[in-house]
Amino acid sequence: MTINCWVIDDEPAAHKGLELALQNHSDFSVVYHGYNVDEPAALSLPKPDVVFLDIEMPRQNGFALLKLWNEPLPHIVFITAYGQYAVAAFDNNALDYLLKPIEQERFNIMINKVRQHIKQQTLVLKRARVEAFYEQLKLQTSQLGLSVKTSEGLFYIKQKDILYIEAVADHLALYFADKAMLSRDSFKRLSLELDDKFFARSHKSYMINLAHVRKVEKGRFGDALLLMSNGESVKMSRRYKALLVQLNKVNNNTAT
């Protein structure tokens, strides 16, 4: 991975010194040399990964550069001959603060810090992209249907057509208005694809589509029977009593 750098310093010798210090760090590439903060070229270039920035320069000091970007800022490393700005630098979220003349050992420590922060930033970004992808995939699956494994192959069905699912030995039976389908899937796997706004467990052996429940017949001990849209009844154990609240929400939404 190439780490793109800017060097902003009004002294040409400082640019040469940084180029020399970076010679042993081939993953760092200086893509822009600037000699003051308000050079027009600085506004049109893509945001770099890291900026090596002087503080005292003509017209504006280095802190003014930070106003050019929206969050998140690039990693900022101040390199200056003046130690009195260190507190202000870290108040402006500087990654590091080096004093001139640059000591190579201290410079190498800073370089490794930059690498580590960029690596962590990249991992966070990748994780966010993966999570976004799976959320989108889940949404698409919920809207389009459900993949079901059977002895006859893989079938893709509409979730809204499933009335309920029953665990039968090591199989699952999916019930529709006019048929049933036997699958070697598991509740755990199907629950990753099923829309949890409508599908819920009513019993250790049953998962129901709340939109197809027509009546609740309460039992004596907190349990109940759920009358489904095809006229059949499904058990609801008292362990799943909270399901009644979710059922009321679905029915109210459906009614409106």
DRENLOKE-769281 format. One line per field, with one value per residue (C-alpha): x, y, z; residue number from 1. Coordinates in steps of 0.02 Angstrom, whole numbers, plus 50000, padded with zeros to 5 digits. Example, Ala and Ser with C-alpha at 12.3 -4.5 7.8 and 13.67 -1.06 7.14 Angstrom:
<recs>
c1 <- [50615_50684]
c2 <- [49775_49947]
c3 <- [50390_50357]
seq <- [1_2]
</recs>
This chain:
<recs>
c1 <- [50000_50067_50047_50028_50111_50114_50261_50212_50361_50425_50608_50668_50801_50664_50587_50754_50782_50613_50646_50811_50729_50597_50722_50714_50524_50472_50287_50284_50269_50278_50144_50146_50273_50198_50289_50143_49970_49864_49941_49797_49863_49835_49647_49625_49730_49654_49667_49831_49854_49978_50042_50214_50178_50283_50202_50284_50267_50232_50053_49972_50039_50021_49864_49768_49793_49679_49531_49547_49469_49310_49322_49407_49571_49728_49855_49950_50132_50201_50387_50450_50596_50483_50433_50304_50168_50161_50006_49911_49965_49894_49738_49716_49729_49906_49971_50147_50260_50443_50575_50703_50834_50755_50835_50818_50780_50639_50578_50568_50463_50342_50335_50287_50152_50081_50082_49992_49856_49825_49818_49687_49590_49589_49528_49386_49336_49339_49236_49108_49097_49072_48937_48850_48858_48778_48644_48602_48604_48489_48370_48368_48342_48197_48114_48144_48128_48215_48332_48281_48380_48281_48322_48268_48384_48389_48225_48196_48027_47935_47943_47768_47698_47767_47636_47745_47894_47900_48049_48021_48163_48317_48214_48111_47937_47886_47697_47610_47425_47408_47568_47717_47903_48030_48203_48366_48396_48400_48307_48475_48520_48347_48335_48482_48377_48200_48128_48127_47986_47869_47952_47973_47986_47825_47890_48053_47980_47891_47929_47780_47742_47651_47556_47465_47405_47216_47174_47257_47174_47254_47283_47275_47461_47521_47533_47420_47367_47390_47259_47344_47269_47256_47148_47284_47344_47523_47585_47647_47734_47731_47918_47873_47735_47825_47775_47598_47663_47751_47596_47487_47607_47604_47415_47394_47514_47426_47256_47313]
c2 <- [50000_50172_50310_50476_50624_50811_50916_51096_51202_51371_51312_51210_51129_51055_50971_50894_50837_50748_50664_50598_50539_50445_50353_50196_50198_50151_50140_50329_50437_50626_50680_50867_50997_51159_51313_51404_51360_51453_51395_51365_51194_51133_51156_51051_50898_50739_50731_50644_50510_50612_50792_50840_51018_51166_51296_51466_51512_51671_51743_51601_51474_51287_51274_51366_51217_51110_51218_51163_50992_50922_50781_50662_50756_50674_50621_50778_50774_50944_50966_51132_51219_51285_51182_51304_51249_51068_51088_51179_51046_50903_51005_51004_50814_50804_50627_50680_50831_50830_50962_51016_50962_50791_50643_50487_50371_50485_50504_50315_50300_50429_50336_50173_50266_50332_50157_50084_50218_50199_50010_50026_50153_50036_49889_49994_50050_49871_49809_49947_49902_49717_49756_49872_49738_49607_49728_49765_49580_49544_49679_49613_49436_49492_49580_49447_49281_49139_49002_48830_48669_48511_48335_48390_48540_48723_48818_49005_49052_49209_49236_49308_49142_49043_49021_48933_48817_48660_48561_48377_48265_48329_48417_48575_48574_48738_48758_48860_48890_48734_48634_48592_48578_48472_48546_48493_48673_48736_48874_48956_48967_49020_49154_49243_49268_49281_49454_49467_49595_49453_49288_49235_49078_49031_48866_48770_48672_48813_48975_49074_49211_49338_49406_49238_49225_49246_49208_49175_49047_49067_48915_48893_48900_49047_48945_48968_48902_49014_48990_49016_49079_48900_48846_48748_48781_48808_48796_48948_48907_49027_49052_49154_49263_49422_49366_49431_49610_49589_49504_49653_49773_49671_49656_49843_49886_49765_49837_50013]
c3 <- [50000_49952_50081_49991_50076_50065_50124_50169_50221_50162_50167_50015_50123_50234_50081_50034_50214_50217_50050_50119_50281_50179_50068_50174_50179_50004_50047_50074_49919_49918_49794_49830_49885_49951_50015_50096_50159_50034_49871_49749_49699_49876_49858_49701_49742_49817_50006_50056_50187_50288_50288_50351_50402_50460_50573_50549_50365_50267_50265_50368_50491_50470_50576_50440_50323_50431_50382_50200_50232_50301_50427_50431_50413_50345_50474_50522_50577_50625_50591_50656_50739_50877_51027_51098_50977_51035_51145_51007_50882_50984_51021_50832_50830_50766_50753_50800_50828_50777_50803_50673_50637_50611_50700_50592_50739_50800_50621_50600_50758_50686_50519_50606_50703_50539_50464_50615_50615_50428_50447_50585_50484_50334_50439_50511_50336_50269_50416_50387_50202_50241_50369_50246_50112_50224_50282_50101_50060_50207_50148_49970_50032_50142_49997_49866_49953_50040_49980_50044_50030_49994_49936_49763_49757_49806_49793_49801_49874_49929_50117_50124_50063_50212_50350_50476_50493_50600_50662_50620_50680_50586_50453_50440_50365_50281_50268_50134_50100_49992_50013_50124_50088_50182_50205_50287_50341_50521_50612_50645_50461_50401_50534_50451_50295_50362_50393_50583_50577_50527_50574_50755_50861_50950_51018_51014_50868_50775_50686_50623_50499_50609_50459_50442_50623_50628_50809_50976_51090_51261_51369_51558_51595_51490_51331_51179_51009_50858_50722_50554_50391_50322_50470_50559_50737_50796_50975_51070_51233_51380_51353_51199_51276_51216_51042_51076_51081_50913_50843_50891_50804_50642_50644_50676_50534_50418_50463_50422]
seq <- [1_2_3_4_5_6_7_8_9_10_11_12_13_14_15_16_17_18_19_20_21_22_23_24_25_26_27_28_29_30_31_32_33_34_35_36_37_38_39_40_41_42_43_44_45_46_47_48_49_50_51_52_53_54_55_56_57_58_59_60_61_62_63_64_65_66_67_68_69_70_71_72_73_74_75_76_77_78_79_80_81_82_83_84_85_86_87_88_89_90_91_92_93_94_95_96_97_98_99_100_101_102_103_104_105_106_107_108_109_110_111_112_113_114_115_116_117_118_119_120_121_122_123_124_125_126_127_128_129_130_131_132_133_134_135_136_137_138_139_140_141_142_143_144_145_146_147_148_149_150_151_152_153_154_155_156_157_158_159_160_161_162_163_164_165_166_167_168_169_170_171_172_173_174_175_176_177_178_179_180_181_182_183_184_185_186_187_188_189_190_191_192_193_194_195_196_197_198_199_200_201_202_203_204_205_206_207_208_209_210_211_212_213_214_215_216_217_218_219_220_221_222_223_224_225_226_227_228_229_230_231_232_233_234_235_236_237_238_239_240_241_242_243_244_245_246_247_248_249_250_251_252_253_254_255_256]
</recs>
